[in-house]
Amino acid sequence: QRCYPVRNDVRLRLTDGDEEEGPRSTDSRVFYCSTVLLAGFVKVYRKYPQSKILFKPVHQSYNQIQADGYPPTVRQEVEGLQTLLEVLQSAHLPPVVKAAKKPKALRQYE
């Protein structure tokens, strides 16, 4: 049985509108990945806010993580990032974003 440290996970949800205006989500997929792995995507969002990608930090204690079945395994995180990359690449984003094949944080798992 693996023992996990306290983690600050990031929950990502793709929507087609500002949450302040009400829920108009067309993509309810939620990605749970470690803050480290998603750091690159947070930078992308800050540079291209029109991509309408909402990054929400989720602060969870060790007990909460256990109760919710978290944290995700490395494989789940990698698969989640691959799916996220596909979503980003299919979105109407500037070419520089689409050209980002793989975040640096992902390479350590290869």
N, CA, C and O of each residue as an XYZ file, in Angstrom:
440
protein
N       0.844     -1.200      0.000
C       0.000      0.000      0.000
C       0.877      1.247      0.000
O       1.790      1.393      0.813
N       0.574      2.133     -0.928
C       1.377      3.335     -1.061
C       0.893      4.410     -0.099
O      -0.295      4.510      0.208
N       1.844      5.210      0.367
C       1.503      6.295      1.272
C       1.708      7.610      0.529
O       2.786      7.870     -0.005
N       0.666      8.437      0.498
C       0.744      9.687     -0.239
C       0.900     10.881      0.698
O       0.281     10.929      1.761
N       1.725     11.836      0.302
C       1.835     13.060      1.088
C       0.626     13.956      0.819
O      -0.147     13.711     -0.107
N       0.476     14.973      1.622
C      -0.590     15.940      1.387
C      -0.317     16.627      0.054
O       0.810     17.034     -0.229
N      -1.349     16.749     -0.751
C      -1.147     17.321     -2.081
C      -2.128     18.447     -2.364
O      -3.223     18.510     -1.805
N      -1.700     19.319     -3.239
C      -2.586     20.379     -3.719
C      -2.922     20.037     -5.160
O      -2.158     20.353     -6.071
N      -4.057     19.395     -5.369
C      -4.461     19.006     -6.713
C      -5.164     20.152     -7.423
O      -5.637     21.099     -6.793
N      -5.223     20.050     -8.711
C      -5.885     21.056     -9.522
C      -7.024     20.399    -10.278
O      -6.849     19.364    -10.922
N      -8.184     21.013    -10.191
C      -9.325     20.500    -10.946
C      -9.536     21.408    -12.145
O      -9.632     22.627    -12.003
N      -9.608     20.814    -13.317
C      -9.762     21.593    -14.534
C     -11.084     21.257    -15.189
O     -11.435     20.088    -15.350
N     -11.813     22.296    -15.566
C     -13.065     22.065    -16.258
C     -13.163     22.993    -17.463
O     -12.848     24.179    -17.369
N     -13.599     22.449    -18.590
C     -13.759     23.240    -19.796
C     -15.203     23.714    -19.885
O     -16.130     22.911    -19.790
N     -15.394     25.008    -20.067
C     -16.742     25.540    -20.205
C     -16.791     26.482    -21.396
O     -15.757     26.892    -21.923
N     -18.000     26.818    -21.811
C     -18.144     27.730    -22.946
C     -18.596     29.109    -22.493
O     -18.945     29.949    -23.322
N     -18.593     29.352    -21.188
C     -19.003     30.662    -20.704
C     -18.446     30.962    -19.336
O     -17.926     30.080    -18.653
N     -18.558     32.212    -18.942
C     -18.084     32.645    -17.636
C     -19.010     32.091    -16.562
O     -20.231     32.216    -16.666
N     -18.436     31.481    -15.536
C     -19.266     30.893    -14.491
C     -20.111     31.942    -13.787
O     -21.179     31.633    -13.258
N     -19.638     33.182    -13.780
C     -20.389     34.245    -13.116
C     -21.728     34.479    -13.817
O     -22.691     34.924    -13.191
N     -21.785     34.184    -15.096
C     -23.013     34.395    -15.869
C     -23.945     33.194    -15.771
O     -25.046     33.209    -16.321
N     -23.510     32.173    -15.081
C     -24.338     30.982    -14.962
C     -23.699     29.801    -15.658
O     -22.876     29.981    -16.555
N     -24.066     28.599    -15.260
C     -23.487     27.397    -15.844
C     -23.961     27.167    -17.282
O     -25.145     26.937    -17.529
N     -23.021     27.232    -18.218
C     -23.334     26.938    -19.608
C     -22.298     25.962    -20.147
O     -21.787     26.130    -21.254
N     -22.000     24.958    -19.366
C     -20.920     24.041    -19.703
C     -21.312     23.121    -20.855
O     -22.376     22.502    -20.841
N     -20.437     23.046    -21.845
C     -20.658     22.117    -22.947
C     -19.732     20.910    -22.809
O     -19.910     19.901    -23.490
N     -18.760     21.021    -21.937
C     -17.812     19.925    -21.716
C     -17.642     19.765    -20.214
O     -16.940     20.545    -19.571
N     -18.285     18.755    -19.664
C     -18.274     18.591    -18.212
C     -17.117     17.725    -17.740
O     -17.051     17.366    -16.565
N     -16.207     17.387    -18.643
C     -15.063     16.568    -18.231
C     -14.220     17.311    -17.205
O     -13.918     18.493    -17.370
N     -13.854     16.619    -16.171
C     -13.026     17.213    -15.128
C     -11.725     16.435    -15.061
O     -11.727     15.207    -14.978
N     -10.624     17.150    -15.098
C      -9.309     16.513    -15.044
C      -8.679     16.757    -13.676
O      -8.561     17.899    -13.234
N      -8.282     15.691    -13.019
C      -7.573     15.818    -11.747
C      -6.104     15.472    -11.999
O      -5.768     14.323    -12.289
N      -5.259     16.452    -11.887
C      -3.835     16.229    -12.067
C      -3.071     17.000    -11.005
O      -3.584     17.956    -10.422
N      -1.863     16.580    -10.767
C      -1.061     17.265     -9.764
C      -0.737     18.672    -10.236
O      -0.681     18.944    -11.435
N      -0.526     19.554     -9.285
C      -0.210     20.939     -9.608
C       1.035     21.017    -10.480
O       1.109     21.839    -11.393
N       2.005     20.167    -10.200
C       3.262     20.204    -10.950
C       3.009     19.913    -12.424
O       3.518     20.619    -13.295
N       2.222     18.871    -12.707
C       1.982     18.488    -14.089
C       1.143     19.515    -14.839
O       1.276     19.660    -16.054
N       0.283     20.226    -14.121
C      -0.596     21.181    -14.785
C      -0.039     22.600    -14.818
O      -0.661     23.505    -15.373
N       1.127     22.785    -14.225
C       1.683     24.143    -14.153
C       1.797     24.765    -15.538
O       1.504     25.948    -15.714
N       2.219     23.977    -16.519
C       2.364     24.492    -17.877
C       1.045     24.934    -18.464
O       0.996     25.925    -19.192
N      -0.044     24.212    -18.159
C      -1.335     24.563    -18.716
C      -1.913     25.807    -18.045
O      -2.655     26.569    -18.666
N      -1.569     26.004    -16.786
C      -2.005     27.216    -16.105
C      -1.380     28.422    -16.793
O      -2.032     29.452    -16.965
N      -0.113     28.292    -17.184
C       0.553     29.375    -17.895
C      -0.129     29.630    -19.237
O      -0.291     30.777    -19.652
N      -0.523     28.562    -19.903
C      -1.221     28.690    -21.186
C      -2.522     29.448    -20.998
O      -2.855     30.329    -21.791
N      -3.248     29.109    -19.957
C      -4.537     29.763    -19.700
C      -4.350     31.247    -19.409
O      -5.109     32.087    -19.892
N      -3.333     31.558    -18.616
C      -3.111     32.954    -18.263
C      -2.717     33.774    -19.493
O      -3.008     34.967    -19.574
N      -2.054     33.123    -20.442
C      -1.627     33.839    -21.639
C      -2.754     33.904    -22.670
O      -2.848     34.861    -23.439
N      -3.608     32.875    -22.677
C      -4.701     32.824    -23.647
C      -6.032     32.588    -22.929
O      -6.606     31.504    -23.034
N      -6.526     33.594    -22.200
C      -7.764     33.408    -21.436
C      -8.976     33.130    -22.330
O      -9.993     32.627    -21.851
N      -8.878     33.453    -23.631
C     -10.014     33.220    -24.511
C     -10.255     31.723    -24.727
O     -11.277     31.336    -25.292
N      -9.328     30.891    -24.283
C      -9.527     29.460    -24.422
C     -10.605     28.964    -23.464
O     -11.045     27.818    -23.555
N     -11.034     29.841    -22.535
C     -12.107     29.523    -21.598
C     -11.848     28.207    -20.860
O     -12.738     27.366    -20.734
N     -10.637     28.051    -20.383
C     -10.299     26.875    -19.591
C     -10.159     27.327    -18.144
O      -9.338     28.189    -17.834
N     -10.954     26.750    -17.270
C     -10.945     27.177    -15.876
C     -10.094     26.232    -15.028
O     -10.353     25.030    -14.970
N      -9.086     26.787    -14.377
C      -8.258     26.000    -13.478
C      -8.674     26.319    -12.051
O      -8.617     27.473    -11.629
N      -9.088     25.313    -11.316
C      -9.507     25.536     -9.943
C      -8.660     24.697     -9.000
O      -8.686     23.468     -9.074
N      -7.910     25.341     -8.117
C      -7.138     24.577     -7.143
C      -8.054     23.878     -6.155
O      -9.037     24.451     -5.683
N      -7.722     22.644     -5.851
C      -8.510     21.875     -4.891
C      -7.580     21.498     -3.745
O      -6.676     20.679     -3.910
N      -7.808     22.100     -2.589
C      -6.969     21.829     -1.437
C      -7.574     20.673     -0.652
O      -8.689     20.781     -0.143
N      -6.856     19.590     -0.557
C      -7.368     18.416      0.141
C      -6.332     17.885      1.121
O      -5.133     17.865      0.840
N      -6.818     17.464      2.260
C      -5.921     16.862      3.235
C      -5.696     15.394      2.874
O      -6.357     14.855      1.985
N      -4.772     14.765      3.562
C      -4.471     13.357      3.290
C      -5.714     12.490      3.470
O      -5.963     11.592      2.666
N      -6.495     12.750      4.516
C      -7.691     11.950      4.773
C      -8.739     12.145      3.681
O      -9.372     11.183      3.245
N      -8.921     13.379      3.244
C      -9.884     13.643      2.183
C      -9.469     12.951      0.898
O     -10.302     12.405      0.175
N      -8.173     12.980      0.621
C      -7.670     12.320     -0.579
C      -7.968     10.826     -0.515
O      -8.393     10.229     -1.504
N      -7.744     10.230      0.645
C      -8.025      8.802      0.799
C      -9.510      8.515      0.619
O      -9.880      7.554     -0.057
N     -10.361      9.340      1.218
C     -11.796      9.106      1.161
C     -12.329      9.223     -0.261
O     -13.260      8.512     -0.640
N     -11.742     10.117     -1.044
C     -12.211     10.335     -2.407
C     -11.470      9.468     -3.427
O     -11.716      9.569     -4.629
N     -10.570      8.625     -2.946
C      -9.823      7.793     -3.866
C      -8.689      8.532     -4.549
O      -8.227      8.123     -5.614
N      -8.244      9.603     -3.948
C      -7.148     10.371     -4.516
C      -5.874     10.065     -3.764
O      -5.946      9.473     -2.687
N      -4.743     10.423     -4.257
C      -4.564     11.105     -5.526
C      -4.570     10.122     -6.692
O      -4.467      8.916     -6.464
N      -4.688     10.596     -7.934
C      -4.656      9.690     -9.069
C      -3.261      9.095     -9.222
O      -2.269      9.680     -8.787
N      -3.203      7.954     -9.831
C      -1.902      7.329    -10.080
C      -1.180      8.124    -11.153
O      -1.777      8.950    -11.844
N       0.102      7.865    -11.282
C       0.896      8.547    -12.297
C       0.315      8.261    -13.678
O       0.243      9.155    -14.521
N      -0.098      7.022    -13.908
C      -0.656      6.668    -15.215
C      -1.941      7.459    -15.487
O      -2.155      7.939    -16.601
N      -2.792      7.592    -14.467
C      -4.024      8.351    -14.636
C      -3.727      9.818    -14.921
O      -4.408     10.457    -15.723
N      -2.704     10.339    -14.254
C      -2.337     11.727    -14.488
C      -1.839     11.918    -15.912
O      -2.201     12.883    -16.585
N      -1.006     10.989    -16.362
C      -0.469     11.087    -17.719
C      -1.584     10.966    -18.746
O      -1.628     11.725    -19.714
N      -2.492     10.003    -18.534
C      -3.613      9.834    -19.457
C      -4.500     11.077    -19.448
O      -4.992     11.505    -20.492
N      -4.698     11.650    -18.270
C      -5.503     12.855    -18.177
C      -4.868     14.011    -18.930
O      -5.554     14.797    -19.584
N      -3.545     14.105    -18.830
C      -2.856     15.183    -19.535
C      -2.887     14.963    -21.039
O      -3.003     15.919    -21.806
N      -2.785     13.708    -21.466
C      -2.847     13.424    -22.899
C      -4.209     13.814    -23.452
O      -4.308     14.398    -24.531
N      -5.268     13.483    -22.695
C      -6.611     13.874    -23.118
C      -6.732     15.384    -23.142
O      -7.328     15.956    -24.054
N      -6.160     16.028    -22.127
C      -6.211     17.484    -22.052
C      -5.475     18.112    -23.226
O      -5.925     19.110    -23.787
N      -4.341     17.524    -23.595
C      -3.593     18.033    -24.740
C      -4.435     17.944    -26.008
O      -4.444     18.867    -26.823
N      -5.147     16.818    -26.168
C      -5.995     16.655    -27.351
C      -7.084     17.722    -27.374
O      -7.396     18.280    -28.426
N      -7.657     17.998    -26.208
C      -8.701     19.023    -26.125
C      -8.131     20.384    -26.482
O      -8.740     21.149    -27.230
N      -6.959     20.679    -25.941
C      -6.333     21.970    -26.223
C      -5.987     22.100    -27.704
O      -6.157     23.164    -28.300
N      -5.498     21.004    -28.293
C      -5.087     21.049    -29.688
C      -6.283     21.182    -30.620
O      -6.151     21.717    -31.721
N      -7.444     20.704    -30.193
C      -8.624     20.782    -31.037
C      -9.363     22.103    -30.835
O     -10.255     22.445    -31.611
N      -8.992     22.833    -29.803
C      -9.651     24.116    -29.526
C      -9.102     25.199    -30.451
O      -8.052     25.031    -31.071
N      -9.817     26.289    -30.531
C      -9.369     27.395    -31.371
C      -8.381     28.243    -30.579
O      -8.727     29.287    -30.026
N      -7.162     27.771    -30.544
C      -6.116     28.464    -29.798
C      -5.017     28.901    -30.765
O      -4.912     28.359    -31.865
N      -4.210     29.860    -30.370
C      -3.091     30.287    -31.215
C      -2.167     29.110    -31.522
O      -2.049     28.197    -30.705
N      -1.513     29.112    -32.678
C      -0.648     28.006    -33.108
C       0.403     27.627    -32.079
O       0.759     26.455    -31.954
N       0.906     28.621    -31.334
C       1.962     28.316    -30.375
C       1.462     27.339    -29.312
O       2.236     26.530    -28.799
N       0.183     27.410    -28.983
C      -0.374     26.498    -27.993
C      -0.571     25.111    -28.602
O      -0.276     24.097    -27.969
N      -1.073     25.076    -29.836
C      -1.304     23.799    -30.487
C       0.012     23.053    -30.721
O       0.041     21.823    -30.766
N       1.094     23.814    -30.868
C       2.379     23.196    -31.155
C       3.000     22.554    -29.923
O       3.960     21.791    -30.034
N       2.458     22.858    -28.756
C       3.009     22.287    -27.524
C       2.580     20.835    -27.409
O       1.496     20.541    -26.906
N       3.415     19.941    -27.869
C       3.072     18.521    -27.906
C       3.001     17.903    -26.516
O       2.101     17.117    -26.218
N       3.950     18.264    -25.680
C       4.021     17.614    -24.372
C       4.667     18.546    -23.359
O       5.712     19.132    -23.643
N       4.066     18.695    -22.183
C       4.680     19.546    -21.162
C       5.946     18.917    -20.604
O       6.072     17.695    -20.536
N       6.869     19.760    -20.211
C       8.134     19.263    -19.675
C       7.929     18.363    -18.464
O       8.667     17.399    -18.263
N       6.915     18.687    -17.654
C       6.681     17.921    -16.431
C       6.302     16.483    -16.736
O       6.436     15.609    -15.879
N       5.827     16.229    -17.959
C       5.383     14.886    -18.316
C       6.555     13.989    -18.690
O       6.465     12.765    -18.592
N       7.650     14.600    -19.117
C       8.777     13.815    -19.618
C       9.445     12.969    -18.546
O      10.054     11.944    -18.854
N       9.336     13.387    -17.296
C      10.014     12.634    -16.235
C       9.405     11.250    -16.056
O      10.018     10.382    -15.435
N       8.197     11.031    -16.598
C       7.546      9.731    -16.435
C       7.794      8.797    -17.609
O       7.328      7.658    -17.611
N       8.529      9.280    -18.610
C       8.778      8.429    -19.777
C       9.895      7.437    -19.494
O      10.245      6.637    -20.362
